[in-house]
Amino acid sequence: MSPIHGFPPVATSAARVLVLGTMPGKASLRAQRYYAHPRNSFWKIVGEIFGFDPGCDYGHKLSSLMASDLALWDVLQSCARASSLDSDIDRESVATNDFAAFFASHPGIRRVCFNGAAAERLYLRHVRPSVACPAEIEYIRLPSTSPANAGISYAEKLRAWRVIAPGTPIRT
């Protein structure tokens, strides 16, 4: 299996919240866009939270996130994976993104939200032990927006994801 590679972060230096996925799925890699699978609820959820049409063009979606001080990235820089499922990631192939550099250039990050349990698990196992993360960062696992996470309703996902909204208290 050949390794696949993720995307660069979407962020401004003013970002306060970082949303982390694991690695883009096949539809996203083909489209070269975060959360490109048509049944992934990410853009619908963040569109509702930040007040933009989730059907708008990709550039507008990214601009809307950045204008809301939200950063978007993945835990993994590269890995080998047969399908789009996180459970298919070859553990021996995992290479993480450079979080030391990211946190150094985005000192305002106060909350890291994981898009699902796999992103949280990979971060805690491969990043947290080796990167001096700022002590004031709050970590929150959110329900995955993947269509594979069909056991949780859209309303429940939206309710949980509201912690990314501007004005939501961030522990300091």
C-alpha positions as CSV (number, residue, x, y, z in Angstrom):
1,M,0.0,0.0,0.0
2,S,1.3,3.4,-0.9
3,P,1.1,6.2,1.6
4,I,-1.4,8.9,1.3
5,H,-0.7,12.5,2.3
6,G,-3.0,15.0,3.9
7,F,-3.6,18.7,3.3
8,P,-2.0,21.8,4.9
9,P,-3.8,23.5,7.7
10,V,-6.5,26.1,7.1
11,A,-5.8,28.8,9.7
12,T,-5.0,32.4,10.4
13,S,-2.7,33.5,13.1
14,A,-5.7,34.6,15.1
15,A,-7.2,31.1,15.3
16,R,-8.6,30.1,18.7
17,V,-10.1,26.7,18.0
18,L,-8.5,23.9,16.0
19,V,-10.6,21.1,14.6
20,L,-8.6,17.9,13.9
21,G,-9.6,15.0,11.7
22,T,-7.5,11.9,11.1
23,M,-6.7,11.9,7.4
24,P,-8.8,12.9,4.4
25,G,-10.9,10.1,2.9
26,K,-10.7,9.0,-0.7
27,A,-13.4,11.5,-1.9
28,S,-11.5,14.4,-0.2
29,L,-8.2,13.3,-1.6
30,R,-9.6,13.1,-5.1
31,A,-11.2,16.5,-4.8
32,Q,-8.2,18.0,-2.8
33,R,-10.7,19.5,-0.4
34,Y,-11.5,18.8,3.3
35,Y,-14.7,16.8,3.9
36,A,-15.6,16.4,0.3
37,H,-17.7,13.2,0.7
38,P,-21.3,14.4,0.0
39,R,-22.7,12.5,3.0
40,N,-20.2,13.9,5.5
41,S,-22.0,16.4,7.7
42,F,-19.0,18.6,8.5
43,W,-19.9,21.4,6.2
44,K,-23.6,21.3,7.0
45,I,-22.8,21.5,10.7
46,V,-20.2,24.3,10.5
47,G,-22.4,26.2,8.0
48,E,-25.2,26.2,10.4
49,I,-23.0,27.3,13.3
50,F,-21.1,30.0,11.4
51,G,-24.1,31.2,9.3
52,F,-23.0,30.3,5.7
53,D,-24.5,28.1,3.0
54,P,-22.9,24.7,3.1
55,G,-23.5,24.5,-0.6
56,C,-21.3,27.5,-1.3
57,D,-18.0,27.2,-3.1
58,Y,-15.1,25.7,-1.2
59,G,-13.1,28.9,-1.0
60,H,-16.0,30.7,0.7
61,K,-16.3,27.8,3.2
62,L,-12.7,28.1,4.2
63,S,-12.9,31.9,4.4
64,S,-15.9,31.6,6.7
65,L,-14.0,29.2,9.0
66,M,-11.0,31.5,9.2
67,A,-13.1,34.6,9.7
68,S,-14.6,32.8,12.7
69,D,-11.1,32.1,14.2
70,L,-11.4,28.4,13.5
71,A,-8.5,26.3,12.2
72,L,-8.9,23.0,10.4
73,W,-6.3,20.3,10.0
74,D,-5.6,16.6,10.5
75,V,-3.6,14.7,13.0
76,L,-1.8,12.7,10.3
77,Q,0.5,14.0,7.7
78,S,0.6,10.6,6.0
79,C,-0.3,7.0,6.4
80,A,-1.2,3.9,4.5
81,R,-4.9,3.0,4.4
82,A,-6.8,0.6,2.1
83,S,-10.1,2.5,2.4
84,S,-11.4,5.7,3.8
85,L,-12.1,4.1,7.2
86,D,-9.9,5.2,10.1
87,S,-9.9,1.6,11.3
88,D,-8.0,0.7,8.1
89,I,-5.0,2.9,8.9
90,D,-1.8,0.9,9.0
91,R,-0.4,1.8,12.5
92,E,3.2,1.3,11.3
93,S,2.8,3.8,8.6
94,V,1.5,6.8,10.7
95,A,3.4,10.1,10.4
96,T,1.9,13.1,12.3
97,N,1.8,16.7,11.3
98,D,4.2,19.2,12.8
99,F,2.2,20.4,15.8
100,A,5.1,22.1,17.5
101,A,5.5,24.4,14.6
102,F,1.7,24.9,14.3
103,F,1.2,25.8,18.0
104,A,4.2,28.1,17.8
105,S,2.7,30.0,14.8
106,H,-0.8,29.9,16.2
107,P,-0.4,31.0,19.9
108,G,-4.1,31.9,20.3
109,I,-5.3,28.2,20.0
110,R,-7.1,27.5,23.3
111,R,-9.4,24.6,22.2
112,V,-8.6,21.5,20.1
113,C,-11.7,19.6,19.0
114,F,-11.3,16.1,17.6
115,N,-13.7,15.1,14.8
116,G,-14.2,11.6,16.2
117,A,-12.5,9.2,18.6
118,A,-9.8,8.1,16.1
119,A,-8.5,11.6,15.7
120,E,-8.4,12.0,19.5
121,R,-6.7,8.6,20.0
122,L,-4.0,9.3,17.3
123,Y,-3.3,12.7,18.8
124,L,-3.0,11.5,22.3
125,R,-0.8,8.5,21.3
126,H,1.5,10.2,18.8
127,V,1.5,13.9,19.3
128,R,0.8,14.8,23.0
129,P,3.7,12.8,24.5
130,S,6.3,14.3,22.1
131,V,5.1,17.9,21.6
132,A,5.1,20.6,24.3
133,C,1.5,21.7,23.9
134,P,0.4,24.9,25.7
135,A,-1.0,24.0,29.1
136,E,-4.1,26.2,28.6
137,I,-5.4,24.2,25.7
138,E,-8.7,22.4,26.3
139,Y,-9.3,19.1,24.4
140,I,-12.8,18.0,23.4
141,R,-13.8,14.9,21.4
142,L,-16.8,15.6,19.2
143,P,-18.9,13.0,17.4
144,S,-17.5,12.2,14.0
145,T,-19.2,13.9,11.1
146,S,-18.4,10.9,8.9
147,P,-21.3,9.0,7.2
148,A,-19.9,5.9,9.0
149,N,-21.0,7.4,12.3
150,A,-24.7,6.9,11.6
151,G,-25.6,5.9,15.2
152,I,-25.8,9.5,16.2
153,S,-28.4,11.8,14.8
154,Y,-27.6,15.0,13.0
155,A,-29.3,17.0,15.8
156,E,-27.0,15.4,18.4
157,K,-23.9,16.0,16.3
158,L,-24.9,19.7,15.8
159,R,-25.6,20.2,19.5
160,A,-22.1,18.7,20.4
161,W,-20.3,20.7,17.7
162,R,-21.6,24.1,19.0
163,V,-18.5,24.3,21.2
164,I,-16.6,25.5,18.1
165,A,-18.8,28.6,17.9
166,P,-17.5,32.1,18.6
167,G,-18.3,33.2,22.1
168,T,-18.5,29.7,23.5
169,P,-16.6,29.9,26.8
170,I,-13.1,28.5,26.5
171,R,-11.4,27.5,29.7
172,T,-8.5,29.7,30.5
